[in-house]
Amino acid sequence: MNLIHLIGAGIAVIAGIGAGIGIGIATGGASQAISRQPDAFGKIMPVFFLGVALAEATAIYGFVMAILIWTTQSS
């Protein structure tokens, strides 16, 4: 397998780092917002889950791209 393809697959997996940071920031912000205004829990949580889902999607896309790069070059 070509070294360049392995490097490309590794870079694609790095997208998971950004997703982890984004989810951490979102969780911290939601926790602070709920602790300051517990009555707003119902309004905060749907927006929080939407943000987490979008951040996690980037990690999944990076992982899928890494798998595609790896499998197409191994044959």
C-alpha positions as CSV (number, residue, x, y, z in Angstrom):
1,M,0.0,0.0,0.0
2,N,1.3,3.4,-0.9
3,L,2.4,5.6,2.1
4,I,0.6,8.6,0.8
5,H,-2.7,6.8,1.0
6,L,-2.0,5.8,4.6
7,I,-1.2,9.4,5.5
8,G,-4.5,10.5,3.8
9,A,-6.5,7.9,5.8
10,G,-4.8,9.1,9.0
11,I,-5.7,12.7,8.2
12,A,-9.3,11.7,7.6
13,V,-9.5,10.1,11.0
14,I,-8.3,13.3,12.6
15,A,-11.8,14.7,12.0
16,G,-12.8,12.8,15.2
17,I,-10.7,15.1,17.3
18,G,-12.7,18.1,16.1
19,A,-15.9,16.3,16.9
20,G,-14.7,15.5,20.4
21,I,-13.8,19.1,21.1
22,G,-17.1,20.3,19.7
23,I,-19.1,17.9,21.8
24,G,-17.2,18.9,24.9
25,I,-17.8,22.6,24.3
26,A,-21.5,21.9,23.7
27,T,-21.8,19.8,26.8
28,G,-20.1,22.4,28.9
29,G,-22.3,25.2,27.6
30,A,-25.5,23.2,28.1
31,S,-24.5,22.3,31.6
32,Q,-23.8,25.9,32.5
33,A,-27.0,27.1,30.9
34,I,-29.1,24.5,32.8
35,S,-27.3,25.3,36.1
36,R,-28.1,29.0,35.7
37,Q,-31.7,28.5,34.6
38,P,-33.1,25.1,35.4
39,D,-36.5,26.1,34.1
40,A,-35.0,26.4,30.6
41,F,-34.1,22.7,30.5
42,G,-36.8,21.8,27.9
43,K,-35.5,24.5,25.5
44,I,-31.8,23.8,25.9
45,M,-31.7,20.1,25.5
46,P,-33.2,19.8,21.9
47,V,-30.7,22.4,20.7
48,F,-27.9,20.6,22.5
49,F,-28.7,17.2,21.0
50,L,-28.9,18.7,17.5
51,G,-25.4,20.3,18.0
52,V,-24.0,17.0,19.2
53,A,-25.5,15.1,16.3
54,L,-24.0,17.5,13.8
55,A,-20.6,17.4,15.5
56,E,-20.6,13.6,15.6
57,A,-21.5,13.4,11.9
58,T,-18.2,15.0,11.0
59,A,-16.4,12.3,12.9
60,I,-18.4,9.6,11.1
61,Y,-17.7,11.1,7.7
62,G,-14.0,11.2,8.5
63,F,-14.0,7.6,9.6
64,V,-15.9,6.5,6.5
65,M,-13.5,8.3,4.3
66,A,-10.5,6.7,6.0
67,I,-12.1,3.2,5.5
68,L,-12.8,4.0,1.8
69,I,-9.2,5.2,1.2
70,W,-7.8,2.1,3.0
71,T,-10.0,-0.5,1.3
72,T,-9.6,0.9,-2.2
73,Q,-5.9,1.0,-2.0
74,S,-5.5,-2.5,-0.4
75,S,-6.9,-4.3,-3.4
